């Protein structure tokens, strides 16, 4: 029963990593960038592990404010919800 959810989470996080990589490549090439709202939106819907991983792998948006603060806030909220759900069981 959980396999489709796990597969969807993996796919979403892979997509998030890919979009961060694409944004990094566009930044290097001086091309039009992916809006930060789109990258944060991917993190918000469950791609935050991929977003954190991509930031480290590609050294992308690691010092950018307020992006970094917003991403970390999303991660903290998701962690709190996950802990709450685990404790409720």
VEXLO-206447 format. One record per residue: residue number from 1; y, x, z of N, C-alpha, C, CB in turn. Coordinates in steps of 0.001 Angstrom, whole numbers, padded with zeros to 6 digits, m for minus. Atoms other than C-alpha are relative to their C-alpha. Glycine has a CB too. Layout:
REM VEXLO-206447
r n=NUM nc2=Y nc1=X nc3=Z cac2=Y cac1=X cac3=Z cc2=Y cc1=X cc3=Z cbc2=Y cbc1=X cbc3=Z .
...
This chain:
REM VEXLO-206447
r n=1 nc2=m001191 nc1=000814 nc3=000000 cac2=000000 cac1=000000 cac3=000000 cc2=001262 cc1=000862 cc3=000000 cbc2=m000006 cbc1=m000929 cbc3=001197 .
r n=2 nc2=m001184 nc1=m000849 nc3=m000106 cac2=002446 cac1=002820 cac3=000820 cc2=000154 cc1=000935 cc3=m001191 cbc2=m000058 cbc1=000808 cbc3=001273 .
r n=3 nc2=m000068 nc1=m000950 nc3=001115 cac2=001620 cac1=004849 cac3=m002303 cc2=001129 cc1=m000298 cc3=m000989 cbc2=m001312 cbc1=000007 cbc3=m000735 .
r n=4 nc2=m001130 nc1=000245 nc3=000907 cac2=004118 cac1=003049 cac3=m004579 cc2=001351 cc1=000379 cc3=000610 cbc2=000024 cbc1=m001461 cbc3=m000403 .
r n=5 nc2=m001257 nc1=m000381 nc3=m000656 cac2=006887 cac1=003589 cac3=m002010 cc2=000162 cc1=001510 cc3=000050 cbc2=000060 cbc1=m000576 cbc3=001415 .
r n=6 nc2=m000047 nc1=m001469 nc3=m000029 cac2=006008 cac1=007260 cac3=m001662 cc2=000313 cc1=000541 cc3=m001385 cbc2=m001337 cbc1=000585 cbc3=000512 .
r n=7 nc2=m000250 nc1=m000437 nc3=001376 cac2=005921 cac1=007670 cac3=m005442 cc2=001453 cc1=m000256 cc3=m000397 cbc2=m000951 cbc1=m000721 cbc3=m000974 .
r n=8 nc2=m001396 nc1=000319 nc3=000308 cac2=009306 cac1=005943 cac3=m005744 cc2=000955 cc1=000961 cc3=000706 cbc2=000318 cbc1=m001448 cbc3=000403 .
r n=9 nc2=m000848 nc1=m000938 nc3=m000747 cac2=010809 cac1=008179 cac3=m003037 cc2=m000026 cc1=001386 cc3=m000634 cbc2=m000454 cbc1=000086 cbc3=001467 .
r n=10 nc2=000109 nc1=m001305 nc3=000662 cac2=009505 cac1=011309 cac3=m004759 cc2=000778 cc1=m000003 cc3=m001312 cbc2=m001481 cbc1=000361 cbc3=m000258 .
r n=11 nc2=m000712 nc1=000098 nc3=001277 cac2=010826 cac1=010138 cac3=m008131 cc2=001516 cc1=m000013 cc3=000216 cbc2=m000436 cbc1=m001266 cbc3=m000761 .
r n=12 nc2=m001432 nc1=000077 nc3=m000293 cac2=014237 cac1=009292 cac3=m006640 cc2=000549 cc1=001360 cc3=000409 cbc2=000267 cbc1=m001026 cbc3=001104 .
r n=13 nc2=m000467 nc1=m001316 nc3=m000445 cac2=014520 cac1=012688 cac3=m004957 cc2=m000039 cc1=001026 cc3=m001120 cbc2=m000838 cbc1=000487 cbc3=001167 .
r n=14 nc2=000029 nc1=m000875 nc3=001176 cac2=013466 cac1=014503 cac3=m008134 cc2=001188 cc1=m000293 cc3=m000908 cbc2=m001322 cbc1=m000173 cbc3=m000777 .
r n=15 nc2=m001152 nc1=000396 nc3=000810 cac2=016124 cac1=012522 cac3=m010036 cc2=001292 cc1=000526 cc3=000631 cbc2=000058 cbc1=m001542 cbc3=m000151 .
r n=16 nc2=m001188 nc1=m000483 nc3=m000701 cac2=018702 cac1=013465 cac3=m007388 cc2=000171 cc1=001505 cc3=m000201 cbc2=m000090 cbc1=m000330 cbc3=001501 .
r n=17 nc2=m000056 nc1=m001453 nc3=000227 cac2=017844 cac1=017175 cac3=m007677 cc2=000448 cc1=000285 cc3=m001428 cbc2=m001383 cbc1=000659 cbc3=000273 .
r n=18 nc2=m000365 nc1=m000187 nc3=001403 cac2=018092 cac1=016915 cac3=m011467 cc2=001485 cc1=m000271 cc3=m000225 cbc2=m000842 cbc1=m000913 cbc3=m000894 .
r n=19 nc2=m001415 nc1=000334 nc3=000192 cac2=021518 cac1=015251 cac3=m011290 cc2=000921 cc1=001055 cc3=000630 cbc2=000301 cbc1=m001384 cbc3=000599 .
r n=20 nc2=m000783 nc1=m001095 nc3=m000594 cac2=022840 cac1=017945 cac3=m008920 cc2=m000034 cc1=001222 cc3=m000904 cbc2=m000538 cbc1=000362 cbc3=001407 .
r n=21 nc2=000122 nc1=m001142 nc3=000917 cac2=021520 cac1=020610 cac3=m011301 cc2=000872 cc1=m000222 cc3=m001230 cbc2=m001479 cbc1=000214 cbc3=m000420 .
r n=22 nc2=m000822 nc1=000305 nc3=001165 cac2=023169 cac1=018862 cac3=m014252 cc2=001485 cc1=000148 cc3=000316 cbc2=m000291 cbc1=m001414 cbc3=m000497 .
r n=23 nc2=m001403 nc1=m000118 nc3=m000387 cac2=026471 cac1=018678 cac3=m012381 cc2=000392 cc1=001466 cc3=000138 cbc2=000265 cbc1=m000751 cbc3=001317 .
r n=24 nc2=m000271 nc1=m001438 nc3=m000132 cac2=026254 cac1=022381 cac3=m011556 cc2=000156 cc1=000638 cc3=m001381 cbc2=m001138 cbc1=000703 cbc3=000791 .
r n=25 nc2=m000074 nc1=m000549 nc3=001350 cac2=025586 cac1=023216 cac3=m015206 cc2=001280 cc1=m000427 cc3=m000708 cbc2=m001213 cbc1=m000435 cbc3=m000813 .
r n=26 nc2=m001249 nc1=000484 nc3=000591 cac2=028513 cac1=021055 cac3=m016300 cc2=001201 cc1=000720 cc3=000601 cbc2=000139 cbc1=m001514 cbc3=000202 .
r n=27 nc2=m001101 nc1=m000726 nc3=m000647 cac2=030759 cac1=022780 cac3=m013759 cc2=000116 cc1=001408 cc3=m000579 cbc2=m000213 cbc1=000066 cbc3=001536 .
r n=28 nc2=m000005 nc1=m001354 nc3=000558 cac2=029753 cac1=026202 cac3=m015084 cc2=000563 cc1=000001 cc3=m001420 cbc2=m001423 cbc1=000590 cbc3=000007 .
r n=29 nc2=m000412 nc1=000082 nc3=001406 cac2=030333 cac1=025100 cac3=m018686 cc2=001406 cc1=m000576 cc3=m000167 cbc2=m000990 cbc1=m000848 cbc3=m000779 .
r n=30 nc2=m001327 nc1=000582 nc3=000092 cac2=033681 cac1=023479 cac3=m017860 cc2=m000003 cc1=m001372 cc3=m000662 cbc2=000906 cbc1=000923 cbc3=m000755 .
r n=31 nc2=000122 nc1=001328 nc3=000613 cac2=032434 cac1=020094 cac3=m019083 cc2=000277 cc1=m001092 cc3=001028 cbc2=m001404 cbc1=m000190 cbc3=m000612 .
r n=32 nc2=m000230 nc1=001152 nc3=m000863 cac2=032932 cac1=016612 cac3=m017675 cc2=m001099 cc1=m000101 cc3=001043 cbc2=000076 cbc1=m001294 cbc3=m000824 .
r n=33 nc2=000914 nc1=m000028 nc3=m001135 cac2=031331 cac1=016353 cac3=m014242 cc2=m000553 cc1=m001369 cc3=000319 cbc2=000690 cbc1=000560 cbc3=001211 .
r n=34 nc2=000567 nc1=001231 nc3=m000536 cac2=029114 cac1=013746 cac3=m012627 cc2=000862 cc1=m000370 cc3=001213 cbc2=m001543 cbc1=000171 cbc3=000389 .
r n=35 nc2=m000848 nc1=000379 nc3=m001143 cac2=031309 cac1=011756 cac3=m010207 cc2=m000723 cc1=000185 cc3=001334 cbc2=000455 cbc1=m001457 cbc3=m000140 .
r n=36 nc2=000570 nc1=m000179 nc3=m001337 cac2=030763 cac1=012582 cac3=m006550 cc2=m000556 cc1=m001305 cc3=000542 cbc2=001050 cbc1=000554 cbc3=000958 .
r n=37 nc2=000484 nc1=001297 nc3=m000476 cac2=030343 cac1=008865 cac3=m005878 cc2=m001415 cc1=m000280 cc3=m000503 cbc2=000947 cbc1=m001120 cbc3=m000449 .
r n=38 nc2=001357 nc1=000189 nc3=000548 cac2=027256 cac1=008846 cac3=m008130 cc2=m000998 cc1=000866 cc3=000759 cbc2=m000038 cbc1=000342 cbc3=m001517 .
r n=39 nc2=000890 nc1=m000896 nc3=m000742 cac2=025751 cac1=011843 cac3=m006337 cc2=m000213 cc1=m000513 cc3=001426 cbc2=000575 cbc1=001435 cbc3=000027 .
r n=40 nc2=000128 nc1=000555 nc3=m001351 cac2=026470 cac1=010315 cac3=m002927 cc2=m000789 cc1=m001307 cc3=m000024 cbc2=001391 cbc1=m000232 cbc3=000623 .
r n=41 nc2=000761 nc1=001235 nc3=000138 cac2=025070 cac1=006996 cac3=m004153 cc2=m001495 cc1=000260 cc3=m000071 cbc2=000449 cbc1=m000754 cbc3=m001230 .
r n=42 nc2=001417 nc1=m000370 nc3=000053 cac2=021770 cac1=008677 cac3=m004989 cc2=m000510 cc1=000378 cc3=001387 cbc2=m000219 cbc1=001166 cbc3=m000983 .
r n=43 nc2=000389 nc1=m000361 nc3=m001366 cac2=021683 cac1=010153 cac3=m001492 cc2=m000124 cc1=m001246 cc3=000866 cbc2=001020 cbc1=000975 cbc3=000616 .
r n=44 nc2=m000031 nc1=001210 nc3=m000815 cac2=022523 cac1=006778 cac3=000037 cc2=m001230 cc1=m000877 cc3=m000199 cbc2=001241 cbc1=m000794 cbc3=m000313 .
r n=45 nc2=001152 nc1=000874 nc3=000255 cac2=019641 cac1=004950 cac3=m001647 cc2=m001338 cc1=000696 cc3=000265 cbc2=000038 cbc1=m000495 cbc3=m001436 .
r n=46 nc2=001240 nc1=m000666 nc3=m000400 cac2=017106 cac1=007508 cac3=m000416 cc2=m000190 cc1=001394 cc3=m000544 cbc2=m001137 cbc1=m000813 cbc3=m000411 .
r n=47 nc2=000132 nc1=m001329 nc3=000584 cac2=017749 cac1=010719 cac3=m002302 cc2=000629 cc1=001111 cc3=000817 cbc2=000595 cbc1=000003 cbc3=m001345 .
r n=48 nc2=m000667 nc1=m001021 nc3=m000814 cac2=019306 cac1=012589 cac3=000604 cc2=m000826 cc1=001273 cc3=000183 cbc2=000330 cbc1=m000570 cbc3=001350 .
r n=49 nc2=000742 nc1=m001264 nc3=m000068 cac2=016397 cac1=015052 cac3=001002 cc2=000174 cc1=000836 cc3=m001278 cbc2=m001490 cbc1=m000279 cbc3=000239 .
r n=50 nc2=m000205 nc1=m000701 nc3=001269 cac2=016737 cac1=015927 cac3=m002678 cc2=001398 cc1=000567 cc3=m000114 cbc2=m000268 cbc1=m000929 cbc3=m001162 .
r n=51 nc2=m001383 nc1=m000474 nc3=000039 cac2=020511 cac1=016225 cac3=m002335 cc2=000180 cc1=001246 cc3=000858 cbc2=000953 cbc1=m001099 cbc3=000468 .
r n=52 nc2=m000105 nc1=m001169 nc3=m000879 cac2=020233 cac1=018626 cac3=000606 cc2=m000719 cc1=001205 cc3=m000599 cbc2=m000577 cbc1=m000319 cbc3=001388 .
r n=53 nc2=000767 nc1=m001079 nc3=000632 cac2=017582 cac1=020665 cac3=m001192 cc2=000753 cc1=000578 cc3=m001200 cbc2=m001384 cbc1=m000513 cbc3=m000441 .
r n=54 nc2=m000726 nc1=m000445 nc3=001189 cac2=019604 cac1=020810 cac3=m004413 cc2=001237 cc1=000807 cc3=000372 cbc2=000400 cbc1=m001199 cbc3=m000856 .
r n=55 nc2=m001184 nc1=m000760 nc3=m000420 cac2=022704 cac1=021966 cac3=m002568 cc2=m000366 cc1=001440 cc3=000333 cbc2=000666 cbc1=m000667 cbc3=001215 .
r n=56 nc2=000414 nc1=m001353 nc3=m000365 cac2=020795 cac1=024946 cac3=m001215 cc2=m000517 cc1=000767 cc3=m001212 cbc2=m001074 cbc1=m000049 cbc3=001084 .
r n=57 nc2=000578 nc1=m000673 nc3=001175 cac2=018840 cac1=025748 cac3=m004381 cc2=001061 cc1=000468 cc3=m000975 cbc2=m000963 cbc1=m000925 cbc3=m000713 .
r n=58 nc2=m000978 nc1=m000287 nc3=001047 cac2=021833 cac1=025614 cac3=m006704 cc2=001335 cc1=000495 cc3=000544 cbc2=000228 cbc1=m001229 cbc3=m000830 .
r n=59 nc2=m001260 nc1=m000387 nc3=m000636 cac2=024536 cac1=026592 cac3=m004199 cc2=001145 cc1=m000835 cc3=m000578 cbc2=000276 cbc1=001521 cbc3=m000198 .
r n=60 nc2=m000938 nc1=000921 nc3=000633 cac2=026416 cac1=023521 cac3=m005349 cc2=000533 cc1=m000995 cc3=001022 cbc2=m000672 cbc1=m000741 cbc3=m001168 .
r n=61 nc2=m000696 nc1=000927 nc3=m000900 cac2=028948 cac1=021493 cac3=m003372 cc2=m000305 cc1=000286 cc3=001473 cbc2=m000385 cbc1=m001440 cbc3=m000335 .
r n=62 nc2=000307 nc1=m000346 nc3=m001388 cac2=028158 cac1=023378 cac3=m000176 cc2=001254 cc1=000066 cc3=000867 cbc2=m000731 cbc1=001330 cbc3=000055 .
r n=63 nc2=m001248 nc1=m000081 nc3=m000770 cac2=031813 cac1=023781 cac3=000848 cc2=000990 cc1=m001094 cc3=m000372 cbc2=000646 cbc1=001351 cbc3=m000204 .
r n=64 nc2=m000889 nc1=001050 nc3=000506 cac2=033325 cac1=020793 cac3=m000946 cc2=000198 cc1=m001090 cc3=001053 cbc2=m000567 cbc1=m000610 cbc3=m001299 .
r n=65 nc2=m000338 nc1=001062 nc3=m000947 cac2=035131 cac1=018399 cac3=001403 cc2=000782 cc1=m001072 cc3=m000740 cbc2=000818 cbc1=000553 cbc3=001210 .
r n=66 nc2=000800 nc1=000588 nc3=m001072 cac2=034961 cac1=015489 cac3=002029 cc2=m001466 cc1=m000249 cc3=m000387 cbc2=000626 cbc1=m001295 cbc3=000433 .
r n=67 nc2=001363 nc1=000246 nc3=000470 cac2=031710 cac1=015468 cac3=m000001 cc2=m001043 cc1=000426 cc3=001029 cbc2=m000240 cbc1=000732 cbc3=m001310 .
r n=68 nc2=000989 nc1=m000512 nc3=m000957 cac2=029793 cac1=017605 cac3=002512 cc2=m000084 cc1=m000875 cc3=001244 cbc2=000343 cbc1=001433 cbc3=000401 .
r n=69 nc2=m000012 nc1=000854 nc3=m001184 cac2=030872 cac1=015482 cac3=005463 cc2=m000633 cc1=m001354 cc3=m000297 cbc2=001430 cbc1=m000187 cbc3=000509 .
r n=70 nc2=000554 nc1=001304 nc3=000363 cac2=030004 cac1=012258 cac3=003656 cc2=m001511 cc1=000079 cc3=m000185 cbc2=000659 cbc1=m000522 cbc3=m001279 .
r n=71 nc2=001442 nc1=m000155 nc3=000190 cac2=026572 cac1=013555 cac3=002654 cc2=m000708 cc1=000158 cc3=001347 cbc2=m000298 cbc1=001213 cbc3=m000905 .
r n=72 nc2=000620 nc1=m000180 nc3=m001317 cac2=025801 cac1=014704 cac3=006190 cc2=000033 cc1=m001284 cc3=000823 cbc2=000702 cbc1=001119 cbc3=000763 .
r n=73 nc2=m000061 nc1=001291 nc3=m000686 cac2=026938 cac1=011334 cac3=007545 cc2=m001107 cc1=m000933 cc3=m000510 cbc2=001391 cbc1=m000653 cbc3=m000201 .
r n=74 nc2=001082 nc1=000795 nc3=000575 cac2=024528 cac1=009593 cac3=005158 cc2=m001344 cc1=000452 cc3=000570 cbc2=m000001 cbc1=000113 cbc3=m001544 .
r n=75 nc2=001261 nc1=m000544 nc3=m000521 cac2=021718 cac1=011887 cac3=006309 cc2=m000191 cc1=m000398 cc3=001465 cbc2=m000029 cbc1=001542 cbc3=m000144 .
r n=76 nc2=000113 nc1=000352 nc3=m001423 cac2=022465 cac1=011243 cac3=009993 cc2=m000305 cc1=m001487 cc3=000184 cbc2=001296 cbc1=000363 cbc3=000743 .
r n=77 nc2=000263 nc1=001439 nc3=m000102 cac2=022551 cac1=007472 cac3=009507 cc2=m001438 cc1=m000310 cc3=m000399 cbc2=000981 cbc1=m000797 cbc3=m000885 .
r n=78 nc2=001370 nc1=000231 nc3=000443 cac2=019273 cac1=007533 cac3=007571 cc2=m001005 cc1=000511 cc3=001031 cbc2=m000242 cbc1=000676 cbc3=m001353 .
r n=79 nc2=000891 nc1=m000532 nc3=m001037 cac2=017658 cac1=009712 cac3=010230 cc2=m000030 cc1=m000924 cc3=001204 cbc2=000442 cbc1=001408 cbc3=000426 .
r n=80 nc2=m000057 nc1=000928 nc3=m001115 cac2=018840 cac1=007344 cac3=012953 cc2=m000783 cc1=m001276 cc3=m000275 cbc2=001433 cbc1=m000337 cbc3=000316 .
r n=81 nc2=000751 nc1=001204 nc3=000373 cac2=017433 cac1=004337 cac3=011094 cc2=m001497 cc1=000295 cc3=000010 cbc2=000440 cbc1=m000513 cbc3=m001395 .
r n=82 nc2=001421 nc1=m000364 nc3=000042 cac2=014122 cac1=006144 cac3=010514 cc2=m000567 cc1=000143 cc3=001429 cbc2=m000194 cbc1=001326 cbc3=m000795 .
r n=83 nc2=000447 nc1=m000162 nc3=m001378 cac2=013849 cac1=007106 cac3=014191 cc2=m000087 cc1=m001359 cc3=000688 cbc2=000950 cbc1=000936 cbc3=000774 .
r n=84 nc2=000014 nc1=001341 nc3=m000580 cac2=014731 cac1=003566 cac3=015227 cc2=m001204 cc1=m000809 cc3=m000450 cbc2=001268 cbc1=m000735 cbc3=m000361 .
r n=85 nc2=001156 nc1=000721 nc3=000527 cac2=012048 cac1=002117 cac3=012965 cc2=m001314 cc1=000543 cc3=000573 cbc2=m000020 cbc1=000086 cbc3=m001528 .
r n=86 nc2=001221 nc1=m000609 nc3=m000575 cac2=009448 cac1=004576 cac3=014256 cc2=m000155 cc1=m000375 cc3=001470 cbc2=000036 cbc1=001542 cbc3=m000147 .
r n=87 nc2=000056 nc1=000340 nc3=m001422 cac2=010326 cac1=003815 cac3=017872 cc2=m000345 cc1=m001477 cc3=000211 cbc2=001338 cbc1=000326 cbc3=000672 .
r n=88 nc2=000241 nc1=001428 nc3=m000120 cac2=010109 cac1=000074 cac3=017249 cc2=m001471 cc1=m000355 cc3=m000204 cbc2=000853 cbc1=m000750 cbc3=m000997 .
r n=89 nc2=001406 nc1=000294 nc3=000279 cac2=006501 cac1=000324 cac3=016151 cc2=m000866 cc1=000253 cc3=001175 cbc2=m000491 cbc1=000800 cbc3=m001148 .
